[in-house]
């Protein structure tokens, strides 16, 4: 880095400055304000760890953390399975490869709020109409319970993000030397054996990247949660991001919400970095 020319630092400076002003400085100020009674305008007194002690006694916040953890686990597994499956499909020698890639990726281009309202219409109206026609009560009142709201969010997220994760796996699949696959075929290896012993180990770095992205996305989801269920019924499908926003702007408890945000950041950072560490270690072993 010391050998970089002044032009390098000149062109890099706007990005670094923006990062400092938009991310680093607000984070530091927010961490400081979490130890006060800050109301969004002024901080009148220092309260120490009172906000942190209080949030660990709040049932609604703890419930939102548990709901978010369950959602993140399910979406990480589902998105990576779907992304890898779609990538394997579109990297085969078929005519419609490019069309399939475009179709699978297109849902990711739709905004989260719009996507939530679209799926809300599907779950409530379309599912209800299908249920009436086939006489199934299971499709009636979708999103009206915690379990259906949970799976509704999972379905929406999987439909939106699977194509994005597919692109990551495609990049690694297409870099696998074709000579290895051909040699394995000549040696009589089945498609399952080729995938297990050649393809899977060579796309291990893709798992590290995609699992990090899906894990962080699963924890930070907000707009889809807002437009699809709005946390209902009775805040039982409320994720942590929505709970923090409501604490800050509905209850007007800015410092308390900031303390929740700090804890939320620590949880996501620890889980994500732990996942990256073990996946990187697995890559080396492979």
Secondary structure as UniProt FT lines:
FT   TURN            2..3
FT   HELIX           6..19
FT   HELIX           20..24
FT   HELIX           25..33
FT   TURN            34..35
FT   TURN            48..49
FT   HELIX           50..55
FT   TURN            56..57
FT   HELIX           59..90
FT   TURN            95..96
FT   HELIX           97..106
FT   HELIX           107..109
FT   HELIX           112..121
FT   HELIX           122..126
FT   HELIX           127..134
FT   HELIX           137..139
FT   TURN            140..143
FT   HELIX           146..173
FT   TURN            174..175
FT   HELIX           178..186
FT   TURN            187..188
FT   HELIX           191..194
FT   HELIX           195..199
FT   HELIX           200..202
FT   HELIX           204..220
FT   HELIX           223..228
FT   TURN            229..231
FT   TURN            234..237
FT   HELIX           240..249
FT   HELIX           254..285
//
